[in-house]
Every structure is written in C-alpha cells, then in structure tokens.
Amino acid sequence: MVDAMEHRTTDTEMSEVTAPPPPLQVPDDNNNVRGLLTLARQLISQGKPSQALQAVVMAMRTKGGDQAVFQSLHRARELYLNRLQENTAVDHLASLFAECAIAEAQPFLAEQTPLNVGASSLSAESDVHVHSILAETGRTQIVLDAFSDGSSFICLQCGGLVSNHRKDEHYAYWCGKP
C-alpha cells in the first residue's frame, strides 16, 4: 500500500512539473504597447523625436523582443538608404538636364546677343560680369546663377538682372526699349 501511495504522489508531482505554464497576459501587453505608441505620438507632436523613437523601441521589444527591434531598425535603415540613393539619382539627373539646357541655350544666346558683335572671342557671360549692377557691387555669383539657369537675363540698356517672366514689364516701365 505504501507503494501505491508513493506512486500516486509521484504522478501528482509529475503532473505539477509537466503542467503547461500559465497563459501569457496578452491584454496587459497590448495595453502597454498601446500606451507606449500613444506616448510616442505625443512626443512627436511635442517635437521630441528621439524620445518618441525610444518609446516605439520599447513597444517593439515588449511585443517581439530584441529581434523585432533589430529587424525593424534594419528595415528602416534600408528604406532610408534607398531613398537617399533615389534623391541622389534625381539630383544628378536634374543637373544633367540643366547642363544640357545651358549648353543648348548658350549658342542661342551667343548668336542673338549684341554683346558679341565685333568681339567674337568674348562671351555674353564675361561681358555681363563687367556691365551688370550686381557684378559691380560684388555679387557676381547671383548673376552667374540666374544667367546660367536661364531664369533671368541681363538687360543691355540698364545692366539689370531681370526675370524672364518680367521681361515685357521691364522694357515697358523701366527701360522703355524692347
């Protein structure tokens, strides 16, 4: 009989040892995660992105552990680098288009600009540096930028840098000569 009693005790002990662990407290974890994400949104609206990131990382760690944090941060890094490369490619393409437009416009300007009459070796740009009001006051780079991107021209009558959009008004009200 003692053997039977020991056998029952052993079975009871075994069932206690092999019993499944208590269920995870998912509702509390979900509430914690929800609270951390709400805090992160508040911190973003307050202009505190670093603290908001910490709250998001804590929420990710609560739900998925360190591996989830690592995967998310790695994915964010990949997205950032891809966008950076895309922006660099777009900027490079835009500068190529600008160079082509300038190259196309310069022969056209050289043919039509009276600055080059009688002086074939001088370009319109170099002559503009001398006669432009901005160049005379030491702001030559402004003249170069506006002239090279084609958004403005140098008025031959007054030497002013004029937007192409205001060409007619400039001649009508400022210089009086089209």
N, CA, C and O atoms as a DFTB+ gen file, in Angstrom:
712 C
 N C O
     1  1       0.793      -1.176       0.000
     2  2       0.000       0.000       0.000
     3  2       0.848       1.257       0.000
     4  3       0.476       2.283      -0.570
     5  1       1.925       1.160       0.613
     6  2       2.845       2.289       0.631
     7  2       3.322       2.554      -0.784
     8  3       3.490       3.700      -1.200
     9  1       3.535       1.480      -1.506
    10  2       3.975       1.662      -2.889
    11  2       2.918       2.379      -3.713
    12  3       3.250       3.223      -4.546
    13  1       1.667       2.059      -3.495
    14  2       0.589       2.710      -4.237
    15  2       0.515       4.182      -3.875
    16  3       0.269       5.032      -4.732
    17  1       0.728       4.478      -2.598
    18  2       0.690       5.870      -2.140
    19  2       1.846       6.654      -2.742
    20  3       1.674       7.797      -3.166
    21  1       3.004       6.052      -2.778
    22  2       4.153       6.726      -3.376
    23  2       3.928       6.932      -4.864
    24  3       4.311       7.958      -5.425
    25  1       3.311       5.962      -5.488
    26  2       3.039       6.046      -6.919
    27  2       2.097       7.206      -7.231
    28  3       2.294       7.927      -8.209
    29  1       1.059       7.384      -6.382
    30  2       0.127       8.499      -6.581
    31  2       0.822       9.835      -6.372
    32  3       0.582      10.783      -7.121
    33  1       1.662       9.918      -5.383
    34  2       2.388      11.148      -5.116
    35  2       3.310      11.467      -6.272
    36  3       3.416      12.623      -6.682
    37  1       3.962      10.484      -6.789
    38  2       4.860      10.691      -7.910
    39  2       4.081      11.158      -9.129
    40  3       4.538      12.051      -9.843
    41  1       2.916      10.576      -9.382
    42  2       2.079      11.012     -10.505
    43  2       1.634      12.456     -10.321
    44  3       1.619      13.242     -11.268
    45  1       1.272      12.790      -9.092
    46  2       0.836      14.149      -8.809
    47  2       1.985      15.123      -9.004
    48  3       1.814      16.193      -9.589
    49  1       3.160      14.745      -8.508
    50  2       4.322      15.614      -8.683
    51  2       4.663      15.771     -10.153
    52  3       5.009      16.868     -10.592
    53  1       4.571      14.702     -10.913
    54  2       4.870      14.750     -12.347
    55  2       3.891      15.653     -13.079
    56  3       4.272      16.420     -13.963
    57  1       2.628      15.551     -12.698
    58  2       1.646      16.385     -13.383
    59  2       1.860      17.851     -13.050
    60  3       1.583      18.723     -13.873
    61  1       2.351      18.129     -11.845
    62  2       2.646      19.509     -11.491
    63  2       3.853      20.023     -12.263
    64  3       3.892      21.185     -12.666
    65  1       4.830      19.160     -12.465
    66  2       6.045      19.563     -13.160
    67  2       5.772      19.761     -14.646
    68  3       6.286      20.704     -15.246
    69  1       4.982      18.895     -15.238
    70  2       4.731      18.975     -16.678
    71  2       3.524      19.828     -17.019
    72  3       3.144      19.911     -18.187
    73  1       2.932      20.444     -16.059
    74  2       1.773      21.294     -16.336
    75  2       2.207      22.460     -17.210
    76  3       3.307      22.985     -17.039
    77  1       1.363      22.867     -18.137
    78  2       1.723      23.988     -19.009
    79  2       1.876      25.271     -18.203
    80  3       1.238      25.447     -17.165
    81  1       2.727      26.159     -18.692
    82  2       2.903      27.424     -17.968
    83  2       1.611      28.224     -18.006
    84  3       0.767      28.008     -18.876
    85  1       1.459      29.133     -17.081
    86  2       0.234      29.942     -17.074
    87  2       0.153      30.755     -18.362
    88  3       1.183      31.119     -18.929
    89  1      -1.060      31.042     -18.830
    90  2      -1.210      31.793     -20.083
    91  2      -0.584      33.182     -19.976
    92  3      -0.581      33.805     -18.914
    93  1      -0.054      33.647     -21.107
    94  2       0.552      34.982     -21.147
    95  2      -0.519      36.032     -20.937
    96  3      -1.678      35.847     -21.307
    97  1      -0.118      37.113     -20.349
    98  2      -1.075      38.181     -20.105
    99  2      -1.081      39.116     -21.306
   100  3      -0.531      40.216     -21.249
   101  1      -1.690      38.683     -22.367
   102  2      -1.713      39.431     -23.621
   103  2      -2.436      40.766     -23.490
   104  3      -1.952      41.768     -24.017
   105  1      -3.579      40.817     -22.804
   106  2      -4.249      42.117     -22.707
   107  2      -3.374      43.183     -22.064
   108  3      -3.386      44.335     -22.496
   109  1      -2.602      42.809     -21.022
   110  2      -1.733      43.796     -20.389
   111  2      -0.630      44.242     -21.343
   112  3      -0.305      45.427     -21.416
   113  1      -0.052      43.278     -22.082
   114  2       0.982      43.631     -23.051
   115  2       0.421      44.554     -24.125
   116  3       1.058      45.536     -24.507
   117  1      -0.771      44.232     -24.607
   118  2      -1.388      45.083     -25.631
   119  2      -1.652      46.482     -25.097
   120  3      -1.455      47.467     -25.809
   121  1      -2.096      46.576     -23.850
   122  2      -2.330      47.892     -23.248
   123  2      -1.022      48.653     -23.088
   124  3      -0.969      49.861     -23.319
   125  1       0.036      47.944     -22.692
   126  2       1.343      48.593     -22.553
   127  2       1.841      49.104     -23.901
   128  3       2.325      50.230     -24.012
   129  1       1.715      48.265     -24.916
   130  2       2.157      48.665     -26.258
   131  2       1.342      49.852     -26.743
   132  3       1.892      50.815     -27.278
   133  1       0.041      49.784     -26.557
   134  2      -0.833      50.885     -26.977
   135  2      -0.443      52.176     -26.255
   136  3      -0.394      53.244     -26.865
   137  1      -0.171      52.070     -24.967
   138  2       0.235      53.244     -24.194
   139  2       1.563      53.817     -24.668
   140  3       1.725      55.034     -24.749
   141  1       2.516      52.936     -24.981
   142  2       3.821      53.403     -25.467
   143  2       3.694      54.087     -26.831
   144  3       4.348      55.098     -27.087
   145  1       2.859      53.536     -27.693
   146  2       2.678      54.155     -29.014
   147  2       1.946      55.491     -28.909
   148  3       2.242      56.427     -29.652
   149  1       0.999      55.576     -27.994
   150  2       0.320      56.859     -27.758
   151  2       1.317      57.889     -27.238
   152  3       1.308      59.047     -27.656
   153  1       2.170      57.452     -26.325
   154  2       3.215      58.337     -25.806
   155  2       4.142      58.789     -26.934
   156  3       4.531      59.955     -26.993
   157  1       4.494      57.868     -27.825
   158  2       5.374      58.212     -28.949
   159  2       4.731      59.279     -29.831
   160  3       5.403      60.216     -30.264
   161  1       3.440      59.141     -30.097
   162  2       2.740      60.159     -30.912
   163  2       2.761      61.525     -30.227
   164  3       2.970      62.550     -30.876
   165  1       2.543      61.529     -28.920
   166  2       2.572      62.786     -28.171
   167  2       3.961      63.418     -28.223
   168  3       4.095      64.630     -28.389
   169  1       4.981      62.591     -28.082
   170  2       6.353      63.108     -28.114
   171  2       6.699      63.667     -29.491
   172  3       7.399      64.675     -29.592
   173  1       6.217      63.027     -30.542
   174  2       6.441      63.553     -31.902
   175  2       5.787      64.918     -32.038
   176  3       6.397      65.854     -32.555
   177  1       4.539      65.036     -31.571
   178  2       3.844      66.323     -31.695
   179  2       4.495      67.404     -30.833
   180  3       4.336      68.593     -31.108
   181  1       5.225      67.000     -29.795
   182  2       5.940      67.954     -28.948
   183  2       7.327      68.278     -29.489
   184  3       8.054      69.082     -28.907
   185  1       7.689      67.650     -30.605
   186  2       8.996      67.911     -31.196
   187  2      10.132      67.170     -30.514
   188  3      11.256      67.670     -30.464
   189  1       9.855      65.992     -29.990
   190  2      10.880      65.186     -29.316
   191  2      11.006      63.828     -30.019
   192  3      10.575      62.810     -29.478
   193  1      11.592      63.809     -31.217
   194  2      11.638      62.561     -31.989
   195  2      12.505      61.474     -31.359
   196  3      12.191      60.293     -31.502
   197  1      13.573      61.833     -30.676
   198  2      14.442      60.819     -30.062
   199  2      13.709      60.069     -28.955
   200  3      13.803      58.846     -28.856
   201  1      12.986      60.805     -28.131
   202  2      12.231      60.158     -27.063
   203  2      11.085      59.332     -27.636
   204  3      10.746      58.278     -27.096
   205  1      10.485      59.808     -28.729
   206  2       9.419      59.046     -29.379
   207  2       9.966      57.730     -29.924
   208  3       9.316      56.689     -29.820
   209  1      11.156      57.783     -30.500
   210  2      11.785      56.559     -31.009
   211  2      12.041      55.574     -29.868
   212  3      11.845      54.369     -30.030
   213  1      12.474      56.081     -28.724
   214  2      12.696      55.199     -27.571
   215  2      11.398      54.511     -27.152
   216  3      11.404      53.326     -26.817
   217  1      10.293      55.244     -27.168
   218  2       9.004      54.657     -26.795
   219  2       8.583      53.586     -27.799
   220  3       8.055      52.545     -27.409
   221  1       8.812      53.835     -29.083
   222  2       8.472      52.846     -30.109
   223  2       9.343      51.606     -29.959
   224  3       8.851      50.485     -30.085
   225  1      10.626      51.796     -29.691
   226  2      11.529      50.655     -29.495
   227  2      11.081      49.835     -28.284
   228  3      11.106      48.605     -28.329
   229  1      10.674      50.498     -27.212
   230  2      10.182      49.770     -26.037
   231  2       8.923      48.979     -26.385
   232  3       8.758      47.848     -25.929
   233  1       8.036      49.565     -27.188
   234  2       6.817      48.860     -27.594
   235  2       7.156      47.642     -28.445
   236  3       6.573      46.573     -28.265
   237  1       8.098      47.802     -29.371
   238  2       8.504      46.666     -30.204
   239  2       9.142      45.571     -29.357
   240  3       8.885      44.385     -29.563
   241  1       9.968      45.976     -28.409
   242  2      10.633      44.998     -27.544
   243  2       9.601      44.252     -26.698
   244  3       9.749      43.054     -26.460
   245  1       8.556      44.951     -26.243
   246  2       7.505      44.316     -25.454
   247  2       6.781      43.255     -26.273
   248  3       6.473      42.178     -25.764
   249  1       6.511      43.555     -27.531
   250  2       5.769      42.622     -28.385
   251  2       6.642      41.518     -28.969
   252  3       6.224      40.361     -29.002
   253  1       7.843      41.852     -29.431
   254  2       8.622      40.864     -30.171
   255  2      10.038      40.644     -29.701
   256  3      10.767      39.860     -30.309
   257  1      10.444      41.294     -28.662
   258  2      11.800      41.108     -28.159
   259  2      12.831      41.900     -28.946
   260  3      12.502      42.709     -29.814
   261  1      14.088      41.640     -28.611
   262  2      15.189      42.364     -29.250
   263  2      15.278      42.076     -30.743
   264  3      15.674      42.941     -31.525
   265  1      14.909      40.861     -31.138
   266  2      14.967      40.509     -32.560
   267  2      14.012      41.385     -33.376
   268  3      14.357      41.805     -34.480
   269  1      12.834      41.661     -32.855
   270  2      11.875      42.520     -33.557
   271  2      12.422      43.938     -33.688
   272  3      12.253      44.584     -34.723
   273  1      13.073      44.413     -32.641
   274  2      13.678      45.749     -32.683
   275  2      14.765      45.789     -33.748
   276  3      14.817      46.719     -34.553
   277  1      15.626      44.788     -33.753
   278  2      16.710      44.743     -34.729
   279  2      16.161      44.715     -36.153
   280  3      16.633      45.461     -37.011
   281  1      15.174      43.864     -36.411
   282  2      14.608      43.762     -37.757
   283  2      13.977      45.077     -38.201
   284  3      14.159      45.500     -39.343
   285  1      13.245      45.718     -37.313
   286  2      12.591      46.982     -37.667
   287  2      13.603      48.087     -37.946
   288  3      13.461      48.833     -38.915
   289  1      14.611      48.190     -37.108
   290  2      15.628      49.221     -37.319
   291  2      16.446      48.940     -38.577
   292  3      16.831      49.869     -39.289
   293  1      16.711      47.676     -38.851
   294  2      17.435      47.316     -40.076
   295  2      16.606      47.685     -41.310
   296  3      17.141      48.209     -42.287
   297  1      15.312      47.412     -41.262
   298  2      14.424      47.752     -42.387
   299  2      14.339      49.274     -42.568
   300  3      14.345      49.765     -43.697
   301  1      14.262      50.004     -41.479
   302  2      14.224      51.468     -41.561
   303  2      15.506      52.002     -42.186
   304  3      15.468      52.939     -42.984
   305  1      16.631      51.412     -41.828
   306  2      17.918      51.820     -42.411
   307  2      17.935      51.565     -43.912
   308  3      18.382      52.414     -44.683
   309  1      17.447      50.392     -44.331
   310  2      17.398      50.074     -45.764
   311  2      16.534      51.075     -46.523
   312  3      16.922      51.550     -47.591
   313  1      15.363      51.395     -45.972
   314  2      14.471      52.362     -46.623
   315  2      15.133      53.731     -46.733
   316  3      15.035      54.396     -47.765
   317  1      15.808      54.147     -45.663
   318  2      16.490      55.440     -45.670
   319  2      17.567      55.482     -46.749
   320  3      17.658      56.450     -47.504
   321  1      18.383      54.431     -46.821
   322  2      19.458      54.400     -47.817
   323  2      18.905      54.362     -49.235
   324  3      19.469      54.992     -50.130
   325  1      17.814      53.636     -49.455
   326  2      17.199      53.597     -50.786
   327  2      16.679      54.969     -51.190
   328  3      16.872      55.399     -52.327
   329  1      16.023      55.654     -50.266
   330  2      15.507      56.996     -50.581
   331  2      16.643      57.974     -50.816
   332  3      16.547      58.848     -51.678
   333  1      17.718      57.831     -50.053
   334  2      18.880      58.693     -50.228
   335  2      19.480      58.495     -51.609
   336  3      19.840      59.462     -52.279
   337  1      19.589      57.233     -52.040
   338  2      20.119      56.942     -53.371
   339  2      19.187      57.464     -54.453
   340  3      19.650      57.983     -55.469
   341  1      17.866      57.335     -54.250
   342  2      16.906      57.841     -55.227
   343  2      17.032      59.353     -55.362
   344  3      17.028      59.882     -56.473
   345  1      17.145      60.053     -54.225
   346  2      17.277      61.508     -54.266
   347  2      18.565      61.921     -54.956
   348  3      18.580      62.888     -55.718
   349  1      19.649      61.194     -54.696
   350  2      20.922      61.492     -55.340
   351  2      20.802      61.294     -56.842
   352  3      21.304      62.105     -57.621
   353  1      20.140      60.220     -57.249
   354  2      19.957      59.956     -58.680
   355  2      19.099      61.039     -59.324
   356  3      19.394      61.480     -60.435
   357  1      18.049      61.470     -58.646
   358  2      17.182      62.523     -59.182
   359  2      17.949      63.834     -59.288
   360  3      17.834      64.539     -60.290
   361  1      18.729      64.167     -58.264
   362  2      19.530      65.391     -58.304
   363  2      20.541      65.346     -59.442
   364  3      20.750      66.342     -60.134
   365  1      21.164      64.193     -59.632
   366  2      22.143      64.044     -60.714
   367  2      21.462      64.205     -62.069
   368  3      21.986      64.879     -62.956
   369  1      20.302      63.592     -62.226
   370  2      19.563      63.702     -63.482
   371  2      19.140      65.148     -63.736
   372  3      19.232      65.636     -64.862
   373  1      18.680      65.824     -62.698
   374  2      18.276      67.223     -62.849
   375  2      19.459      68.096     -63.247
   376  3      19.317      68.987     -64.084
   377  1      20.627      67.848     -62.656
   378  2      21.793      68.658     -63.021
   379  2      22.234      68.358     -64.450
   380  3      22.696      69.256     -65.154
   381  1      22.095      67.092     -64.892
   382  2      22.410      66.778     -66.292
   383  2      21.473      67.511     -67.244
   384  3      21.911      68.060     -68.255
   385  1      20.180      67.517     -66.917
   386  2      19.227      68.251     -67.748
   387  2      19.553      69.743     -67.767
   388  3      19.478      70.388     -68.813
   389  1      19.916      70.286     -66.604
   390  2      20.260      71.706     -66.540
   391  2      21.490      72.003     -67.386
   392  3      21.525      73.004     -68.101
   393  1      22.499      71.138     -67.310
   394  2      23.698      71.337     -68.128
   395  2      23.368      71.286     -69.614
   396  3      23.884      72.080     -70.400
   397  1      22.506      70.347     -69.993
   398  2      22.100      70.259     -71.405
   399  2      21.354      71.517     -71.834
   400  3      21.594      72.049     -72.918
   401  1      20.453      71.987     -70.983
   402  2      19.695      73.191     -71.315
   403  2      20.615      74.399     -71.435
   404  3      20.444      75.226     -72.331
   405  1      21.584      74.503     -70.541
   406  2      22.538      75.616     -70.601
   407  2      23.377      75.516     -71.861
   408  3      23.606      76.514     -72.543
   409  1      23.837      74.304     -72.171
   410  2      24.655      74.114     -73.373
   411  2      23.866      74.453     -74.629
   412  3      24.412      75.022     -75.575
   413  1      22.588      74.107     -74.642
   414  2      21.745      74.431     -75.795
   415  2      21.463      75.931     -75.866
   416  3      21.406      76.506     -76.953
   417  1      21.288      76.557     -74.711
   418  2      20.932      77.975     -74.684
   419  2      22.126      78.874     -74.968
   420  3      21.943      79.951     -75.536
   421  1      23.323      78.485     -74.602
   422  2      24.483      79.353     -74.778
   423  2      24.773      79.665     -76.242
   424  3      25.018      80.830     -76.554
   425  1      24.760      78.696     -77.164
   426  2      24.968      79.081     -78.565
   427  2      23.856      79.996     -79.059
   428  3      24.101      80.919     -79.836
   429  1      22.629      79.736     -78.604
   430  2      21.499      80.567     -78.992
   431  2      21.688      81.988     -78.473
   432  3      21.437      82.952     -79.197
   433  1      22.125      82.123     -77.229
   434  2      22.369      83.445     -76.655
   435  2      23.529      84.138     -77.360
   436  3      23.478      85.346     -77.592
   437  1      24.561      83.395     -77.699
   438  2      25.722      83.986     -78.362
   439  2      25.349      84.522     -79.733
   440  3      25.889      85.541     -80.163
   441  1      24.430      83.849     -80.430
   442  2      24.004      84.308     -81.748
   443  2      23.141      85.555     -81.650
   444  3      23.238      86.439     -82.501
   445  1      22.292      85.641     -80.622
   446  2      21.332      86.730     -80.533
   447  2      21.804      87.907     -79.691
   448  3      21.188      88.971     -79.743
   449  1      22.849      87.757     -78.936
   450  2      23.276      88.806     -78.027
   451  2      24.140      89.829     -78.747
   452  3      25.162      89.473     -79.335
   453  1      23.743      91.095     -78.708
   454  2      24.539      92.124     -79.360
   455  2      25.869      92.368     -78.665
   456  3      26.704      93.103     -79.191
   457  1      26.089      91.777     -77.507
   458  2      27.358      91.955     -76.819
   459  2      28.509      91.359     -77.624
   460  3      29.645      91.817     -77.502
   461  1      28.235      90.358     -78.433
   462  2      29.281      89.655     -79.159
   463  2      29.567      90.263     -80.528
   464  3      30.467      89.787     -81.221
   465  1      28.856      91.268     -80.933
   466  2      29.081      91.876     -82.236
   467  2      30.447      92.543     -82.235
   468  3      30.720      93.390     -81.383
   469  1      31.310      92.174     -83.178
   470  2      32.636      92.763     -83.282
   471  2      33.651      92.164     -82.337
   472  3      34.836      92.478     -82.443
   473  1      33.235      91.314     -81.418
   474  2      34.173      90.697     -80.478
   475  2      33.807      89.233     -80.342
   476  3      33.140      88.840     -79.384
   477  1      34.229      88.445     -81.272
   478  2      33.816      87.046     -81.294
   479  2      34.439      86.237     -80.167
   480  3      33.897      85.188     -79.817
   481  1      35.534      86.666     -79.592
   482  2      36.171      85.881     -78.535
   483  2      35.516      86.096     -77.173
   484  3      35.687      85.275     -76.271
   485  1      34.776      87.176     -77.013
   486  2      34.135      87.440     -75.728
   487  2      32.772      86.771     -75.683
   488  3      32.016      86.828     -76.653
   489  1      32.457      86.144     -74.572
   490  2      31.132      85.554     -74.428
   491  2      30.212      86.554     -73.758
   492  3      30.661      87.532     -73.161
   493  1      28.933      86.298     -73.863
   494  2      27.955      87.173     -73.221
   495  2      28.147      87.158     -71.715
   496  3      27.968      88.178     -71.049
   497  1      28.510      86.007     -71.185
   498  2      28.690      85.913     -69.738
   499  2      29.820      86.790     -69.242
   500  3      29.653      87.506     -68.255
   501  1      30.966      86.752     -69.902
   502  2      32.095      87.537     -69.406
   503  2      31.818      89.024     -69.536
   504  3      32.238      89.803     -68.681
   505  1      31.119      89.434     -70.586
   506  2      30.774      90.842     -70.755
   507  2      29.749      91.277     -69.712
   508  3      29.770      92.417     -69.249
   509  1      28.867      90.377     -69.350
   510  2      27.844      90.676     -68.365
   511  2      28.471      90.953     -67.008
   512  3      27.982      91.799     -66.259
   513  1      29.544      90.249     -66.687
   514  2      30.197      90.455     -65.393
   515  2      30.669      91.892     -65.239
   516  3      30.671      92.439     -64.136
   517  1      31.059      92.482     -66.322
   518  2      31.583      93.837     -66.263
   519  2      30.459      94.860     -66.180
   520  3      30.580      95.849     -65.457
   521  1      29.353      94.638     -66.917
   522  2      28.313      95.652     -67.042
   523  2      27.124      95.463     -66.105
   524  3      26.255      96.335     -66.058
   525  1      27.051      94.405     -65.385
   526  2      25.917      94.135     -64.517
   527  2      26.031      94.926     -63.223
   528  3      27.118      95.062     -62.662
   529  1      24.910      95.444     -62.759
   530  2      24.879      96.182     -61.493
   531  2      25.277      95.265     -60.337
   532  3      26.040      95.662     -59.456
   533  1      24.760      94.047     -60.347
   534  2      25.106      93.103     -59.278
   535  2      26.589      92.775     -59.293
   536  3      27.216      92.685     -58.237
   537  1      27.156      92.594     -60.480
   538  2      28.586      92.290     -60.576
   539  2      29.417      93.470     -60.086
   540  3      30.446      93.284     -59.437
   541  1      28.972      94.672     -60.396
   542  2      29.700      95.862     -59.956
   543  2      29.696      96.002     -58.440
   544  3      30.617      96.583     -57.867
   545  1      28.661      95.471     -57.787
   546  2      28.583      95.565     -56.324
   547  2      29.105      94.311     -55.635
   548  3      28.869      94.115     -54.443
   549  1      29.815      93.459     -56.379
   550  2      30.451      92.292     -55.785
   551  2      29.563      91.073     -55.637
   552  3      29.920      90.145     -54.912
   553  1      28.424      91.045     -56.297
   554  2      27.516      89.894     -56.199
   555  2      27.444      89.151     -57.529
   556  3      26.363      88.886     -58.055
   557  1      28.601      88.828     -58.052
   558  2      28.714      88.177     -59.356
   559  2      28.081      86.791     -59.358
   560  3      27.520      86.374     -60.371
   561  1      28.161      86.078     -58.251
   562  2      27.621      84.709     -58.219
   563  2      26.116      84.699     -58.466
   564  3      25.597      83.776     -59.095
   565  1      25.421      85.708     -57.980
   566  2      23.980      85.804     -58.234
   567  2      23.729      85.941     -59.725
   568  3      22.824      85.311     -60.272
   569  1      24.527      86.759     -60.372
   570  2      24.397      86.952     -61.817
   571  2      24.669      85.644     -62.541
   572  3      23.915      85.255     -63.433
   573  1      25.741      84.966     -62.162
   574  2      26.092      83.696     -62.807
   575  2      24.981      82.666     -62.657
   576  3      24.605      82.006     -63.625
   577  1      24.461      82.531     -61.449
   578  2      23.418      81.539     -61.203
   579  2      22.160      81.837     -62.009
   580  3      21.607      80.949     -62.657
   581  1      21.716      83.074     -61.969
   582  2      20.489      83.435     -62.683
   583  2      20.669      83.333     -64.188
   584  3      19.762      82.904     -64.902
   585  1      21.823      83.721     -64.659
   586  2      22.089      83.675     -66.098
   587  2      22.233      82.235     -66.571
   588  3      21.719      81.876     -67.631
   589  1      22.930      81.404     -65.792
   590  2      23.197      80.030     -66.228
   591  2      21.965      79.144     -66.168
   592  3      21.828      78.237     -66.989
   593  1      21.059      79.380     -65.218
   594  2      19.876      78.517     -65.176
   595  2      18.784      78.986     -66.125
   596  3      17.756      78.324     -66.264
   597  1      18.999      80.118     -66.774
   598  2      18.062      80.581     -67.789
   599  2      16.818      81.244     -67.242
   600  3      15.902      81.548     -68.006
   601  1      16.758      81.478     -65.945
   602  2      15.563      82.082     -65.370
   603  2      15.555      83.599     -65.523
   604  3      14.509      84.233     -65.383
   605  1      16.714      84.181     -65.808
   606  2      16.827      85.631     -65.906
   607  2      17.760      86.010     -67.048
   608  3      18.473      85.173     -67.602
   609  1      17.733      87.292     -67.380
   610  2      18.638      87.803     -68.399
   611  2      19.194      89.139     -67.920
   612  3      18.660      89.756     -66.999
   613  1      20.262      89.568     -68.555
   614  2      20.863      90.857     -68.236
   615  2      20.361      91.862     -69.258
   616  3      20.548      91.690     -70.463
   617  1      19.726      92.907     -68.764
   618  2      19.233      93.954     -69.654
   619  2      20.428      94.732     -70.203
   620  3      21.266      95.214     -69.441
   621  1      20.499      94.848     -71.507
   622  2      21.620      95.536     -72.139
   623  2      21.531      97.051     -71.985
   624  3      22.547      97.741     -72.066
   625  1      20.328      97.572     -71.765
   626  2      20.178      99.018     -71.609
   627  2      20.583      99.499     -70.215
   628  3      21.281     100.503     -70.078
   629  1      20.142      98.779     -69.187
   630  2      20.403      99.255     -67.824
   631  2      21.379      98.384     -67.049
   632  3      21.861      98.798     -65.995
   633  1      21.684      97.185     -67.545
   634  2      22.601      96.293     -66.845
   635  2      21.962      95.540     -65.701
   636  3      22.660      94.900     -64.915
   637  1      20.644      95.603     -65.594
   638  2      19.950      94.925     -64.500
   639  2      19.713      93.451     -64.781
   640  3      19.595      93.033     -65.933
   641  1      19.647      92.686     -63.729
   642  2      19.296      91.278     -63.814
   643  2      17.782      91.193     -63.730
   644  3      17.193      91.589     -62.724
   645  1      17.139      90.677     -64.787
   646  2      15.685      90.714     -64.894
   647  2      15.159      89.297     -65.096
   648  3      15.707      88.529     -65.886
   649  1      14.106      88.963     -64.386
   650  2      13.453      87.669     -64.560
   651  2      12.839      87.596     -65.949
   652  3      12.284      88.580     -66.439
   653  1      12.937      86.435     -66.583
   654  2      12.338      86.262     -67.907
   655  2      10.835      86.501     -67.880
   656  3      10.257      86.928     -68.879
   657  1      10.202      86.230     -66.748
   658  2       8.760      86.434     -66.618
   659  2       8.398      87.921     -66.599
   660  3       7.256      88.281     -66.884
   661  1       9.348      88.775     -66.270
   662  2       9.076      90.215     -66.168
   663  2       9.718      90.996     -67.306
   664  3       9.861      92.215     -67.212
   665  1      10.100      90.322     -68.365
   666  2      10.811      90.963     -69.469
   667  2      10.002      92.110     -70.078
   668  3      10.507      93.223     -70.217
   669  1       8.751      91.837     -70.439
   670  2       7.919      92.871     -71.067
   671  2       7.710      94.064     -70.143
   672  3       7.825      95.214     -70.568
   673  1       7.402      93.788     -68.880
   674  2       7.197      94.881     -67.926
   675  2       8.476      95.689     -67.732
   676  3       8.438      96.912     -67.599
   677  1       9.609      94.987     -67.718
   678  2      10.881      95.676     -67.538
   679  2      11.124      96.660     -68.683
   680  3      11.456      97.824     -68.458
   681  1      10.956      96.178     -69.900
   682  2      11.175      97.059     -71.050
   683  2      10.127      98.166     -71.113
   684  3      10.450      99.297     -71.474
   685  1       8.882      97.859     -70.767
   686  2       7.816      98.860     -70.872
   687  2       7.933      99.945     -69.804
   688  3       7.724     101.122     -70.097
   689  1       8.261      99.567     -68.580
   690  2       8.210     100.527     -67.482
   691  2       9.573     100.946     -66.950
   692  3       9.675     101.987     -66.300
   693  1      10.616     100.178     -67.203
   694  2      11.913     100.511     -66.646
   695  2      12.815     101.130     -67.699
   696  3      13.295     102.252     -67.541
   697  1      13.041     100.387     -68.772
   698  2      13.963     100.869     -69.798
   699  2      13.247     101.578     -70.940
   700  3      13.781     102.524     -71.520
   701  1      12.068     101.133     -71.257
   702  2      11.311     101.760     -72.334
   703  2      11.734     101.323     -73.722
   704  3      11.188     101.829     -74.702
   705  1      12.685     100.401     -73.851
   706  2      13.137      99.943     -75.161
   707  2      13.019      98.423     -75.230
   708  3      13.685      97.721     -74.468
   709  1      12.181      97.904     -76.133
   710  2      12.097      96.450     -76.267
   711  2      13.259      95.886     -77.039
   712  3      13.336      94.674     -77.240
